[in-house]
Amino acid sequence: MVVWNDPVNLMSYVVWVFRSLFGYPPAEATRLMLRVHHEGRAVVASGPLEKAELDCYRLHHHGLWATLEQA
């Protein structure tokens, strides 16, 4: 699953979402957030389609722009 950069959410909020939804430690959540910020996107999770769809929905519910991509 890919999270895309947006001009709305604060970087600290994105880190909080990654930590809350995926259980990432602070350093990993920050690294992923910086990749989204600097590169425009980051792969934040992978797995079975059903889980990825749920995770994508949860990210949308938290106001982040996320899409599914086949690996």
N, C-alpha and C positions, 0 to 999 in steps of 0.2 A: 504494500500500500504506500502511496506517495502523498506526502503533504506538500502543498504549494505555498509559496510566499504570498502574503497579502499586505495591504497597507493599513489594516485595521487593528490587528491584535498586537499587544505589547510582547516583546521577547520574553519577559518574565512570565507572562501568562502562558505562552506556548511551552516553556519549560515545565510549568506546573501541570499542564494538560498531559504532556508526555510522561511525566512522573506518575500522575494520578491514574491514567488509563493503562499504561503499559508497565508500570513499576520500574522504570529506568532509574538508576542512581543519578544524582545531580550532575555529575560530570558528563555522562552519556546523553542525558536529556539536553544539556547545554550544547554539546557537540552537534547533535541533530538539529537543534534550533538554529545554530550558526550556519549549518549547511543549507537549511531552508532560506535563511536570510541572505547569505552570500551567493549561493548557486541557484536560488529560485525554487528548489525542491529537494526533498530527501526521502529515501525509503525508510519508513519507521517501523514497519512490521511486515511479516510474511507468514504464510500458512494456508490452511484449507480455505476454500472459497467462502463457506458459511461464516467462519470466524472473521475473515477479512471484511465481509459485508457488514457484520455487526460492528467491528472496529471502525469502519468507515462511517457508519451511521453515528456512532458515539462521537467521533471527531466533528462531524457536521453539527451535532447537537451542541458541541462546545464552541461552535463558530469558526472552526478551521476548515479550509478548503482541502479536501482529500479525494483521491481517485484510486481505483484499483487498476493494476497493470499486471499482465501475465508475465511471469519470469521466464 
